[in-house]
Amino acid sequence: MPVISVTMAEATKEQKKDLITELTATAVKITGISPQSFIVTLNELPKDSLGLGGQTVEEILKAQN
């Protein structure tokens, strides 16, 4: 069984459902493997525990508002 693993900042239930659906559909299209064979894991990190360019995602988002 192929596993698709994504580590990301927190997301809504709808965003997570959409990610699982779209990642699976894309992998099926590319590989031709049955969708029932894919496992998708979403590992969420708090925005203050994920950094980019020396800043936390929380800081980046605050600066954009």
C-alpha positions as CSV (number, residue, x, y, z in Angstrom):
1,M,0.0,0.0,0.0
2,P,1.5,3.4,-1.0
3,V,1.6,6.0,1.8
4,I,1.3,9.7,1.1
5,S,2.5,11.7,4.2
6,V,2.1,15.5,4.6
7,T,3.5,17.5,7.4
8,M,1.9,21.0,7.6
9,A,0.5,23.7,9.8
10,E,-2.9,23.2,11.3
11,A,-5.8,23.0,8.8
12,T,-9.6,22.9,9.0
13,K,-11.5,19.6,8.6
14,E,-12.7,20.7,5.2
15,Q,-9.1,21.5,4.1
16,K,-7.9,18.1,5.3
17,K,-10.7,16.2,3.6
18,D,-10.0,18.1,0.3
19,L,-6.2,17.3,0.6
20,I,-6.9,13.6,1.2
21,T,-9.3,13.5,-1.8
22,E,-7.1,15.5,-4.2
23,L,-3.8,13.8,-3.2
24,T,-5.3,10.4,-3.7
25,A,-6.9,11.3,-7.0
26,T,-3.6,12.7,-8.3
27,A,-1.6,9.7,-7.2
28,V,-4.2,7.4,-8.9
29,K,-3.9,9.4,-12.1
30,I,-0.1,9.2,-12.1
31,T,0.4,5.6,-11.0
32,G,-2.8,3.8,-12.1
33,I,-3.0,2.2,-8.7
34,S,-6.4,1.8,-7.1
35,P,-7.5,4.6,-4.8
36,Q,-8.3,2.0,-2.1
37,S,-4.6,1.1,-1.9
38,F,-3.5,4.6,-0.8
39,I,-3.0,5.7,2.8
40,V,-2.8,9.4,3.4
41,T,-1.5,10.8,6.7
42,L,-1.7,14.4,7.6
43,N,0.7,15.5,10.4
44,E,-0.3,18.9,11.8
45,L,2.1,21.1,13.6
46,P,1.1,24.2,15.6
47,K,1.9,27.4,13.7
48,D,4.4,28.4,16.4
49,S,6.3,25.1,15.9
50,L,6.8,25.4,12.1
51,G,9.3,27.9,10.7
52,L,10.2,29.4,7.4
53,G,13.1,31.8,6.7
54,G,13.9,32.2,10.4
55,Q,10.4,33.0,11.5
56,T,7.5,30.9,12.8
57,V,4.5,30.5,10.5
58,E,2.5,32.3,13.3
59,E,4.8,35.3,13.0
60,I,4.6,35.3,9.2
61,L,0.8,35.2,9.2
62,K,0.6,38.0,11.8
63,A,2.8,40.2,9.6
64,Q,0.6,39.6,6.6
65,N,-2.5,41.0,8.3
